[in-house]
């Protein structure tokens, strides 16, 4: 096994942060390459954030822009919030990936290009009239043309692989070269390849050889005169792991079930980008988790609701199109006042839209997307790791208030990764389902809609002696739960269900505004995954001497009690969202404050550099008045 060497003639230059993007055909292994480099960043103690970006087509035509897959990694020696918007380094494996990504590369950025596929035919396929590697069009960047495919083929020749299989290992050559360039140790990746391909010795040895070929190329070539090093970030002490939002959601649901003492049941139908929650939970049968892959979205939510009625923690997970199909069963859960956790991993719509791209456009659907007066608590995660905490909080609200709860994540959080400090399960607060065990009525009867001080009704697990009661979707009489068409009772029950959801605000913490100077006139408010871009932008703006305040929402229905006072204390309020202004609409309607939407609906996270320029303009124009 080869250990990292240090070339005395090549200096390791310290950097505080780097943004790298790997790009190639969807079959070139860019996600694996990026994930391995991320794993090294995690092991070395860097802070990091990632942005996988891949096509929706199962196999787009090879060599076309539609088939380009990329993986972006931002790693640093300090706290960071986003995967970056303009890469410092672009590794492009063919003309299509160069064409699709080079305009994002910062000026003077490092550009490493696999020259193997730069044939006249492949260039013409993506609209290049001339070879960009030789026509001078890339002179604003530090260009390094390298025959990565040729290096890979030569490195694996002894293992008897076919030409196509040999060429597939070019991603390992690229990974080895970047490992050398950024002074990373080789042992972790070599050990990973041993584990992953241990039962396929030829594939294992070929990938090892290709990886070391890339590393050795960096050591021996005279093309690179500088190496770089990004040191460990000063993160709080604890045990950390690399985690994606979908994995954190799954672990959070398991933690919520554990703290409530209930078995976890997930009913789900596979849908991008939510399927990994199903995949992850299906691995944990030994922890009391039962997963059911249903035939459709309606069956999935119906099964989850049935499991909840039977005394389990019922969960279903989907994306926007599936949420539309689940709406009738969510309404039934609301009428039954039965706990249910509904996870919506949002994607770009409408209809099929751009299923592998991110968006925040399901907020209004989550708040209002049911028939009748059907209030449901809505929460949103702000980062991949925060998906864990939000899942636990949703479990608490669902069980303690006897209500379906919607959790909003999105494609960016679902597939993106960051370092996550593993929590102490014993330190998490206990969740109390408090199932009914005996009659609660004055005459020894069970009243299933006799409410507590939270306006939550008692739940009786089916089969509990003496607690038989009627269920169904027809309106219930107050207290007894019998069928009722009485107008006054209906109005009472509608009001009680709304008041119960409104009352959840009493159990959530007050919002804290980030306003270091205490003198800002402009407030930026966000929800969900805009937390990263908003925080990064605010830092940049403050470094330029401007004053700006930020506040971020986890609870979207109900809003925190002090939100109205916060909004009214600033002269101007900006709401960045990956939609056309849905939060702004809700805030304007509820608080009569002129909240201004800042909308970007591109299937990508909001760009901090673009938002910085716009926010500086907003602040400066205000200061000039």
ChimeraX attribute file (.defattr): number of C-alpha atoms within 10 A of each C-alpha:
attribute: neighborCount
match mode: 1-to-1
recipient: residues
	/A:1	8
	/A:2	10
	/A:3	10
	/A:4	14
	/A:5	13
	/A:6	13
	/A:7	12
	/A:8	7
	/A:9	9
	/A:10	15
	/A:11	13
	/A:12	18
	/A:13	12
	/A:14	13
	/A:15	13
	/A:16	14
	/A:17	19
	/A:18	20
	/A:19	21
	/A:20	25
	/A:21	27
	/A:22	27
	/A:23	31
	/A:24	31
	/A:25	27
	/A:26	25
	/A:27	14
	/A:28	21
	/A:29	21
	/A:30	30
	/A:31	23
	/A:32	14
	/A:33	21
	/A:34	23
	/A:35	19
	/A:36	17
	/A:37	22
	/A:38	25
	/A:39	19
	/A:40	18
	/A:41	23
	/A:42	21
	/A:43	15
	/A:44	15
	/A:45	20
	/A:46	27
	/A:47	25
	/A:48	29
	/A:49	26
	/A:50	28
	/A:51	26
	/A:52	24
	/A:53	23
	/A:54	20
	/A:55	19
	/A:56	17
	/A:57	12
	/A:58	8
	/A:59	12
	/A:60	16
	/A:61	13
	/A:62	16
	/A:63	22
	/A:64	22
	/A:65	22
	/A:66	20
	/A:67	21
	/A:68	29
	/A:69	23
	/A:70	27
	/A:71	23
	/A:72	28
	/A:73	28
	/A:74	26
	/A:75	31
	/A:76	23
	/A:77	21
	/A:78	16
	/A:79	14
	/A:80	20
	/A:81	20
	/A:82	28
	/A:83	28
	/A:84	27
	/A:85	21
	/A:86	22
	/A:87	25
	/A:88	21
	/A:89	24
	/A:90	27
	/A:91	26
	/A:92	28
	/A:93	30
	/A:94	24
	/A:95	30
	/A:96	28
	/A:97	27
	/A:98	23
	/A:99	18
	/A:100	19
	/A:101	21
	/A:102	19
	/A:103	11
	/A:104	14
	/A:105	21
	/A:106	17
	/A:107	15
	/A:108	14
	/A:109	19
	/A:110	19
	/A:111	22
	/A:112	24
	/A:113	25
	/A:114	23
	/A:115	19
	/A:116	17
	/A:117	17
	/A:118	18
	/A:119	13
	/A:120	12
	/A:121	11
	/A:122	17
	/A:123	21
	/A:124	15
	/A:125	16
	/A:126	18
	/A:127	13
	/A:128	15
	/A:129	10
	/A:130	12
	/A:131	15
	/A:132	16
	/A:133	16
	/A:134	10
	/A:135	9
	/A:136	9
	/A:137	11
	/A:138	15
	/A:139	13
	/A:140	13
	/A:141	18
	/A:142	14
	/A:143	17
	/A:144	16
	/A:145	16
	/A:146	17
	/A:147	17
	/A:148	27
	/A:149	23
	/A:150	16
	/A:151	22
	/A:152	27
	/A:153	22
	/A:154	15
	/A:155	23
	/A:156	25
	/A:157	14
	/A:158	12
	/A:159	14
	/A:160	11
	/A:161	15
	/A:162	11
	/A:163	11
	/A:164	9
	/A:165	14
	/A:166	24
	/A:167	21
	/A:168	18
	/A:169	26
	/A:170	28
	/A:171	29
	/A:172	29
	/A:173	30
	/A:174	29
	/A:175	26
	/A:176	28
	/A:177	23
	/A:178	22
	/A:179	22
	/A:180	24
	/A:181	20
	/A:182	18
	/A:183	18
	/A:184	19
	/A:185	17
	/A:186	20
	/A:187	14
	/A:188	16
	/A:189	20
	/A:190	21
	/A:191	13
	/A:192	14
	/A:193	18
	/A:194	18
	/A:195	11
	/A:196	12
	/A:197	14
	/A:198	14
	/A:199	10
	/A:200	10
	/A:201	12
	/A:202	16
	/A:203	21
	/A:204	18
	/A:205	19
	/A:206	25
	/A:207	26
	/A:208	25
	/A:209	24
	/A:210	30
	/A:211	28
	/A:212	25
	/A:213	25
	/A:214	25
	/A:215	24
	/A:216	17
	/A:217	20
	/A:218	21
	/A:219	21
	/A:220	10
	/A:221	9
	/A:222	10
	/A:223	13
	/A:224	13
	/A:225	13
	/A:226	13
	/A:227	19
	/A:228	18
	/A:229	20
	/A:230	23
	/A:231	19
	/A:232	18
	/A:233	18
	/A:234	12
	/A:235	15
	/A:236	8
	/A:237	7
	/A:238	11
	/A:239	11
	/A:240	17
	/A:241	16
	/A:242	22
	/A:243	21
	/A:244	25
	/A:245	30
	/A:246	30
	/A:247	24
	/A:248	27
	/A:249	30
	/A:250	23
	/A:251	21
	/A:252	23
	/A:253	31
	/A:254	26
	/A:255	21
	/A:256	30
	/A:257	24
	/A:258	20
	/A:259	20
	/A:260	21
	/A:261	15
	/A:262	20
	/A:263	19
	/A:264	26
	/A:265	27
	/A:266	31
	/A:267	27
	/A:268	29
	/A:269	23
	/A:270	21
	/A:271	18
	/A:272	19
	/A:273	25
	/A:274	26
	/A:275	18
	/A:276	21
	/A:277	26
	/A:278	24
	/A:279	16
	/A:280	16
	/A:281	22
	/A:282	17
	/A:283	12
	/A:284	15
	/A:285	11
	/A:286	8
	/A:287	13
	/A:288	13
	/A:289	20
	/A:290	18
	/A:291	21
	/A:292	17
	/A:293	17
	/A:294	17
	/A:295	11
	/A:296	15
	/A:297	24
	/A:298	20
	/A:299	19
	/A:300	26
	/A:301	33
	/A:302	22
	/A:303	23
	/A:304	29
	/A:305	29
	/A:306	18
	/A:307	20
	/A:308	24
	/A:309	21
	/A:310	14
	/A:311	19
	/A:312	24
	/A:313	30
	/A:314	32
	/A:315	27
	/A:316	28
	/A:317	29
	/A:318	29
	/A:319	26
	/A:320	26
	/A:321	20
	/A:322	20
	/A:323	26
	/A:324	17
	/A:325	16
	/A:326	23
	/A:327	18
	/A:328	17
	/A:329	21
	/A:330	27
	/A:331	21
	/A:332	18
	/A:333	26
	/A:334	22
	/A:335	21
	/A:336	25
	/A:337	20
	/A:338	24
	/A:339	31
	/A:340	31
	/A:341	29
	/A:342	27
	/A:343	26
	/A:344	26
	/A:345	30
	/A:346	30
	/A:347	28
	/A:348	26
	/A:349	19
	/A:350	12
	/A:351	9
	/A:352	11
	/A:353	13
	/A:354	17
	/A:355	24
	/A:356	22
	/A:357	24
	/A:358	28
	/A:359	27
	/A:360	31
	/A:361	23
	/A:362	26
	/A:363	22
	/A:364	13
	/A:365	14
	/A:366	26
	/A:367	18
	/A:368	13
	/A:369	19
	/A:370	18
	/A:371	9
	/A:372	9
	/A:373	13
	/A:374	17
	/A:375	25
	/A:376	27
	/A:377	25
	/A:378	23
	/A:379	27
	/A:380	25
	/A:381	27
	/A:382	24
	/A:383	27
	/A:384	29
	/A:385	28
	/A:386	22
	/A:387	29
	/A:388	25
	/A:389	20
	/A:390	25
	/A:391	29
	/A:392	25
	/A:393	20
	/A:394	28
	/A:395	32
	/A:396	24
	/A:397	22
	/A:398	25
	/A:399	26
	/A:400	20
	/A:401	25
	/A:402	25
	/A:403	28
	/A:404	32
	/A:405	31
	/A:406	27
	/A:407	27
	/A:408	28
	/A:409	34
	/A:410	33
	/A:411	31
	/A:412	28
	/A:413	29
	/A:414	30
	/A:415	22
	/A:416	25
	/A:417	29
	/A:418	29
	/A:419	24
	/A:420	20
	/A:421	16
	/A:422	13
	/A:423	13
	/A:424	9
	/A:425	12
	/A:426	10
	/A:427	7
	/A:428	13
	/A:429	12
	/A:430	14
	/A:431	20
	/A:432	13
	/A:433	22
	/A:434	12
	/A:435	12
	/A:436	16
	/A:437	15
	/A:438	14
	/A:439	17
	/A:440	15
	/A:441	13
	/A:442	8
	/A:443	7
	/A:444	10
	/A:445	15
	/A:446	23
	/A:447	22
	/A:448	26
	/A:449	21
	/A:450	16
	/A:451	15
	/A:452	10
	/A:453	8
	/A:454	16
	/A:455	20
	/A:456	21
	/A:457	22
	/A:458	23
	/A:459	22
	/A:460	23
	/A:461	16
	/A:462	12
	/A:463	9
	/A:464	11
	/A:465	11
	/A:466	13
	/A:467	19
	/A:468	16
	/A:469	14
	/A:470	11
	/A:471	15
	/A:472	13
	/A:473	13
	/A:474	14
	/A:475	19
	/A:476	23
	/A:477	17
	/A:478	19
	/A:479	15
	/A:480	16
	/A:481	20
	/A:482	17
	/A:483	15
	/A:484	14
	/A:485	11
	/A:486	12
	/A:487	8
	/A:488	9
	/A:489	15
	/A:490	16
	/A:491	10
	/A:492	14
	/A:493	18
	/A:494	16
	/A:495	12
	/A:496	16
	/A:497	21
	/A:498	17
	/A:499	14
	/A:500	21
	/A:501	22
	/A:502	18
	/A:503	17
	/A:504	21
	/A:505	18
	/A:506	12
	/A:507	10
	/A:508	16
	/A:509	11
	/A:510	13
	/A:511	17
	/A:512	13
	/A:513	16
	/A:514	16
	/A:515	17
	/A:516	12
	/A:517	11
	/A:518	11
	/A:519	11
	/A:520	17
	/A:521	17
	/A:522	21
	/A:523	24
	/A:524	25
	/A:525	25
	/A:526	24
	/A:527	24
	/A:528	25
	/A:529	29
	/A:530	26
	/A:531	22
	/A:532	23
	/A:533	24
	/A:534	27
	/A:535	22
	/A:536	20
	/A:537	23
	/A:538	25
	/A:539	16
	/A:540	16
	/A:541	19
	/A:542	15
	/A:543	10
	/A:544	10
	/A:545	8
	/A:546	17
	/A:547	21
	/A:548	24
	/A:549	22
	/A:550	22
	/A:551	21
	/A:552	21
	/A:553	19
	/A:554	21
	/A:555	24
	/A:556	21
	/A:557	19
	/A:558	20
	/A:559	22
	/A:560	20
	/A:561	17
	/A:562	13
	/A:563	17
	/A:564	15
	/A:565	10
	/A:566	15
	/A:567	21
	/A:568	14
	/A:569	12
	/A:570	16
	/A:571	13
	/A:572	19
	/A:573	23
	/A:574	19
	/A:575	25
	/A:576	26
	/A:577	27
	/A:578	23
	/A:579	20
	/A:580	16
	/A:581	20
	/A:582	20
	/A:583	24
	/A:584	22
	/A:585	17
	/A:586	16
	/A:587	19
	/A:588	13
	/A:589	12
	/A:590	10
	/A:591	14
	/A:592	13
	/A:593	17
	/A:594	17
	/A:595	23
	/A:596	19
	/A:597	19
	/A:598	19
	/A:599	15
	/A:600	19
	/A:601	17
	/A:602	14
	/A:603	22
	/A:604	17
	/A:605	26
	/A:606	23
	/A:607	20
	/A:608	24
	/A:609	16
	/A:610	11
	/A:611	20
	/A:612	19
	/A:613	13
	/A:614	13
	/A:615	22
	/A:616	20
	/A:617	12
	/A:618	14
	/A:619	18
	/A:620	12
	/A:621	10
	/A:622	13
	/A:623	10
	/A:624	6
	/A:625	5
